[in-house]
């Protein structure tokens, strides 16, 4: 039995794809210690892994979407504290690990592996990234707002990187743990000895530009054993529209009201997940063809859906396409414009910019998808590639292969 250390510092979209990997490692006799945000304790402990929670769940999306002000400084400080807390947890553990698996956002993973002298495995819940991908992303029209914001942020970023908090943090890592915090340029090139990416070669843009250390294993979809409290099996031949903006961007009351207007007179059934922060009672006139919930077991609903309206997060996008569902994507931030563009490029969905959402636009896009079989055929093509890539079992095969090759 070998001992694995798994490190994750972000939210649901980064943790959920790893659950199958962890469960399969344990089924094959591996011992797994998983460091993640405290809110994931129950989910991870159910796999059989040992769990260590960190208090600071780094919210990358809100950091990137926020204005560069005092609040941003606090968020960056929180990010540094998250790194510090995780590093302290790792180095106070008595166990000797045989390899480390870390979310690709944990840019110290390679350094931890170097110091512990163990193999490094990067787990990427977004598209694999290299210089070609970054250039392509920044060239997208939909990314221009983000690009302008980052250009204007350069002086502030420079100020932050020379601040006492940042300099003290970097020096402490070096002196106390022999960990070198990578520069901005080094960060984009960071990768593990093995790099597991939860998508297919077909869906990954420029997949040919990545070396053999990158393994595209498709969607890591597992049965979450959740049930729905409404019946979709007998739906009077109505098409089913599923609406969810994920766990970070789902508190837009305006958007949900827009959906009511868009589909109230359409011959469809609409399932809408609004997130746990919204009190559903504020919606006074929910149309009769809508089912609105704070939480919906996504994988169960996707089995019945005909169209999925999503923010374009990689996890939700992969899950929708895994079930062959055409998508309407409303990207909010981070990698979502790039994911949305790729779906549209392959003909499996339609992108609506968030500042151009109207009831008419939503209605028109759904009608277009339901009337054009090519959207369904193209989503099936991507879905097939995601299913045939092998999923978490192939991922674990590659991990074990790397581990054995290092003995």
C-alpha positions in Angstrom: 0.0 0.0 0.0 1.3 3.4 -1.0 0.4 6.7 0.6 -1.0 9.6 -1.5 -1.3 13.2 -0.5 -4.0 15.1 -2.4 -4.2 18.9 -2.2 -7.0 21.1 -3.3 -7.5 24.8 -2.4 -10.6 25.8 -4.5 -14.3 25.0 -4.7 -16.8 22.5 -5.9 -15.8 22.6 -9.6 -12.3 21.6 -8.6 -13.1 19.0 -5.9 -16.1 17.2 -7.5 -14.1 15.8 -10.5 -11.5 14.3 -8.1 -13.9 12.2 -6.1 -13.9 9.3 -8.5 -10.1 9.3 -8.6 -9.9 9.2 -4.8 -12.5 6.5 -4.5 -10.7 4.4 -7.1 -7.3 4.8 -5.5 -8.7 3.6 -2.2 -10.5 0.7 -3.9 -7.1 -0.4 -5.3 -5.5 -0.3 -1.8 -3.9 3.1 -1.7 -4.0 5.3 1.4 -5.1 8.8 0.6 -4.9 12.0 2.8 -6.9 14.8 1.2 -6.4 18.5 2.2 -9.3 20.7 1.1 -11.7 23.4 2.3 -13.5 22.4 5.5 -16.9 22.4 3.7 -15.8 19.3 1.7 -15.1 17.1 4.8 -18.2 15.0 4.5 -17.9 14.4 0.7 -14.3 13.4 0.9 -14.5 11.3 4.0 -17.2 9.2 2.3 -14.6 8.1 -0.2 -12.6 6.6 2.7 -9.8 9.2 2.5 -8.4 10.9 5.6 -9.4 14.5 5.5 -7.6 17.6 6.6 -9.6 20.8 6.3 -8.2 24.3 5.7 -10.3 27.3 6.8 -9.4 29.7 4.0 -11.3 28.5 0.9 -9.6 30.6 -1.8 -12.3 32.1 -4.1 -10.3 32.6 -7.3 -13.4 33.7 -9.3 -14.3 36.6 -6.9 -10.7 37.7 -6.8 -10.5 37.9 -10.6 -13.9 39.5 -11.1 -13.5 42.1 -8.3 -12.3 45.6 -8.8 -8.7 46.3 -7.7 -9.2 48.0 -4.4 -8.8 47.4 -0.7 -11.1 44.4 -0.9 -8.8 42.9 -3.6 -5.8 43.3 -1.3 -7.7 41.4 1.4 -8.6 38.7 -1.0 -5.0 38.4 -2.1 -3.9 38.3 1.5 -6.5 35.5 2.0 -5.0 33.6 -0.9 -1.5 33.8 0.6 -2.9 32.7 3.9 -4.5 29.7 2.2 -1.2 28.7 0.7 0.5 29.2 4.0 -2.1 27.1 5.9 -1.8 24.3 3.4 2.0 24.2 3.5 2.0 24.2 7.3 -0.5 21.3 7.3 1.7 19.3 4.9 4.9 19.7 6.7 3.6 19.0 10.2 2.3 15.6 9.0 4.3 12.7 10.3 3.5 10.4 7.4 5.9 9.8 4.5 4.0 10.1 1.3 4.8 8.2 -1.9 3.4 10.8 -4.3 1.4 14.1 -4.3 -1.7 14.9 -6.4 -2.6 18.5 -6.4 -5.1 20.8 -8.2 -3.4 22.7 -11.0 -4.3 26.0 -9.2 -2.1 24.9 -6.3 1.1 26.3 -7.9 3.3 25.1 -5.1 2.5 21.4 -5.8 5.7 20.9 -7.9 7.8 22.5 -5.2 6.3 20.4 -2.4 7.1 17.3 -4.5 10.7 18.5 -5.0 11.2 19.1 -1.2 9.6 15.8 -0.2 11.4 14.0 -3.1 8.2 12.3 -4.4 6.4 12.1 -7.8 4.1 15.0 -8.7 0.7 14.7 -10.3 -1.3 17.7 -11.4 -5.1 17.4 -11.5 -6.7 19.9 -13.9 -10.5 20.5 -13.7 -10.2 23.1 -16.5 -8.7 22.9 -19.9 -4.9 22.2 -19.9 -3.1 25.5 -20.2 0.0 26.5 -22.1 1.2 29.7 -23.9 -0.8 28.9 -27.0 -4.0 28.5 -25.0 -3.4 31.7 -23.0 -2.9 33.7 -26.3 -6.0 32.1 -27.8 -8.0 33.0 -24.7 -7.0 36.6 -24.6 -7.7 37.0 -28.4 -11.4 36.1 -27.9 -13.8 39.0 -28.3 -15.6 37.8 -25.2 -12.4 38.1 -23.1 -11.7 41.7 -23.9 -13.4 43.1 -20.7 -11.2 40.8 -18.6 -8.1 41.7 -20.7 -8.7 45.4 -20.2 -9.2 45.0 -16.5 -5.9 43.0 -16.2 -4.1 45.6 -18.3 -5.3 48.4 -16.0 -4.4 46.3 -12.9 -0.7 46.0 -13.7 0.4 48.9 -11.5 -1.7 47.5 -8.6 -0.4 44.0 -9.1 3.2 45.3 -9.1 2.4 47.2 -5.8 1.0 44.0 -4.2 4.0 41.9 -5.3 6.4 44.3 -3.6 4.2 44.7 -0.4 5.5 43.5 3.0 2.8 40.8 3.2 3.8 39.2 -0.1 7.6 39.6 0.4 7.4 38.2 4.0 5.3 35.3 2.8 7.7 34.3 0.0 10.7 34.6 2.3 9.1 32.5 5.0 8.3 29.7 2.5 11.9 29.7 1.4 13.5 29.9 4.8 11.2 27.6 6.8 10.3 24.9 4.2 12.8 25.4 1.3 9.7 26.2 -0.9 10.3 28.7 -3.8 7.2 30.6 -4.7 7.1 30.8 -8.5 7.3 34.1 -10.4 4.4 35.1 -12.6 6.2 33.8 -15.7 7.1 30.5 -14.0 3.5 29.9 -12.9 2.1 29.5 -16.5 4.6 26.8 -17.2 4.1 24.7 -14.0 3.2 21.1 -14.5 3.5 17.8 -12.8 5.4 14.6 -13.9 1.9 13.5 -14.8 -1.0 15.8 -15.7 -4.5 14.5 -15.4 -7.1 16.6 -17.3 -10.8 15.9 -16.9 -11.7 16.3 -20.6 -11.1 14.5 -23.9 -8.5 15.2 -26.5 -11.3 16.1 -28.9 -12.8 18.7 -26.6 -9.4 20.1 -25.4 -8.3 23.0 -27.7 -4.9 22.5 -29.3 -4.6 19.1 -27.6 -1.7 18.3 -30.1 0.4 21.0 -28.4 0.7 19.0 -25.1 3.3 16.4 -24.4 2.8 12.8 -23.3 2.7 13.7 -19.6 -0.8 15.1 -20.2 -3.6 12.4 -20.0 -7.0 13.5 -21.1 -9.3 11.1 -19.2 -12.7 12.6 -20.0 -15.4 13.5 -17.5 -14.9 12.0 -14.1 -18.6 11.4 -13.6 -19.6 9.1 -10.8 -23.0 8.1 -9.4 -23.6 10.5 -6.4 -26.6 8.5 -5.3 -28.8 11.5 -5.1 -32.5 11.6 -5.9 -34.8 14.3 -7.2 -38.1 15.2 -5.5 -40.0 15.7 -8.7 -40.9 13.4 -11.6 -39.4 13.9 -15.0 -40.0 10.5 -16.5 -43.5 11.2 -17.6 -43.3 14.7 -19.1 -46.2 14.8 -21.6 -43.7 15.0 -24.4 -42.5 18.5 -23.3 -38.8 19.3 -23.7 -36.9 19.8 -20.5 -34.7 22.9 -20.0 -32.3 22.8 -17.1 -30.9 26.1 -15.8 -28.0 26.4 -13.3 -25.3 29.0 -13.0 -23.1 26.8 -10.7 -22.1 27.4 -7.1 -20.4 30.8 -7.5 -22.5 32.9 -9.9 -26.0 31.7 -9.0 -27.3 34.6 -6.9 -28.6 36.8 -9.8 -32.3 37.3 -9.1 -32.6 39.5 -12.2 -31.4 36.5 -14.4 -34.0 34.2 -12.9 -36.8 36.7 -13.4 -35.6 36.9 -17.0 -35.9 33.2 -17.4 -39.5 33.2 -16.1 -40.4 35.8 -18.8 -38.5 33.8 -21.5 -40.1 30.5 -21.0 -43.5 31.0 -19.2 -45.4 30.7 -22.5 -43.2 28.0 -24.1 -44.4 24.4 -24.3 -41.4 23.2 -22.1 -40.7 22.1 -18.6 -38.1 24.2 -16.8 -35.9 23.0 -13.9 -34.1 25.9 -12.3 -31.5 25.6 -9.6 -31.0 29.0 -7.9 -28.4 28.2 -5.2 -28.6 28.1 -1.5 -28.3 31.8 -0.9 -31.6 32.8 -2.5 -34.9 32.6 -0.7 -37.3 31.2 -3.3 -40.3 32.9 -1.6 -39.1 36.2 -3.1 -40.3 35.0 -6.5 -44.0 35.8 -6.3 -45.1 34.6 -9.7 -43.3 31.4 -10.6 -44.8 30.1 -13.9 -46.6 26.7 -13.7 -44.2 25.1 -16.1 -41.2 25.9 -13.8 -39.7 23.8 -10.9 -37.5 26.0 -8.8 -35.2 24.6 -6.1 -32.2 25.9 -4.1 -30.4 22.7 -5.0 -30.9 20.2 -7.7 -29.0 16.9 -8.1 -27.4 17.9 -11.4 -26.5 14.5 -12.8 -30.0 13.1 -12.2 -31.7 16.1 -14.0 -29.2 15.9 -16.9 -30.4 12.4 -17.7 -33.7 14.0 -18.8 -32.7 17.5 -20.0 -32.9 18.6 -23.7 -31.1 21.9 -23.2 -28.8 23.0 -20.4 -28.4 26.8 -19.7 -25.1 27.1 -17.8 -22.4 29.6 -16.9 -19.9 27.5 -18.8 -17.9 26.3 -15.8 -15.8 23.3 -16.9 -17.4 20.9 -14.5 -21.0 21.7 -15.5 -20.0 21.9 -19.2 -18.4 18.4 -19.1 -21.3 16.9 -17.3 -23.9 18.4 -19.7 -21.9 17.2 -22.7 -21.3 13.8 -21.1 -25.1 13.3 -21.3 -25.1 14.6 -24.9 -27.0 17.8 -24.1 -26.7 21.0 -26.2 -25.7 24.0 -24.1 -26.6 27.7 -23.9 -23.6 29.3 -22.2 -23.5 32.5 -20.3 -19.9 32.9 -19.3 -19.2 35.0 -16.2 -15.4 35.0 -15.6 -12.1 33.0 -15.4 -11.9 30.2 -17.9 -15.6 30.2 -18.8 -15.4 32.4 -22.0 -12.8 30.0 -23.4 -14.9 26.9 -22.5 -18.0 28.6 -24.0 -16.1 29.5 -27.2 -15.0 25.8 -27.6 -18.5 24.5 -27.2 -19.7 26.9 -29.9 -16.7 26.2 -32.1 -17.7 22.5 -32.1 -21.3 23.3 -32.8 -22.7 22.0 -29.5 -24.2 25.2 -28.1 -24.8 28.9 -28.3 -23.0 31.6 -26.3 -24.8 34.7 -24.9 -22.7 37.4 -23.4 -23.9 38.1 -19.8 -24.7 41.8 -20.6 -26.9 40.8 -23.5 -29.3 38.6 -21.7 -33.0 39.3 -22.4 -36.1 37.1 -22.3 -36.2 37.3 -26.1 -32.6 36.2 -26.5 -33.0 33.2 -24.2 -36.2 32.2 -25.9 -34.7 32.5 -29.4 -31.6 30.4 -28.4 -33.6 27.6 -26.9 -35.9 27.5 -30.0 -32.9 27.4 -32.3 -31.3 24.5 -30.4 -34.6 22.5 -30.3 -35.2 23.0 -34.0 -31.7 22.2 -35.3 -30.6 18.6 -34.9 -27.0 19.5 -35.5 -26.6 20.9 -32.0 -27.7 17.5 -30.6 -25.4 15.6 -33.0 -22.4 17.7 -32.1 -23.0 17.4 -28.4 -23.3 13.7 -28.8 -19.9 13.7 -30.6 -18.2 15.5 -27.7 -20.2 13.3 -25.2 -18.9 10.2 -26.8 -15.3 11.4 -26.7 -15.7 12.2 -22.9 -17.2 8.8 -22.1 -14.6 6.9 -24.2 -11.6 8.6 -22.7 -11.9 6.2 -19.7 -12.6 8.5 -16.8 -11.3 8.1 -13.3 -10.2 4.5 -13.8 -7.8 5.5 -16.6 -6.6 8.3 -14.4 -5.8 5.9 -11.6 -4.1 3.5 -14.1 -1.8 6.4 -15.0 -1.1 7.4 -11.4 -0.2 3.8 -10.5 2.0 3.5 -13.6 3.9 6.6 -12.7 4.3 5.5 -9.1 5.7 2.1 -10.1 8.1 3.6 -12.6 9.7 5.7 -9.8 10.5 2.8 -7.6 
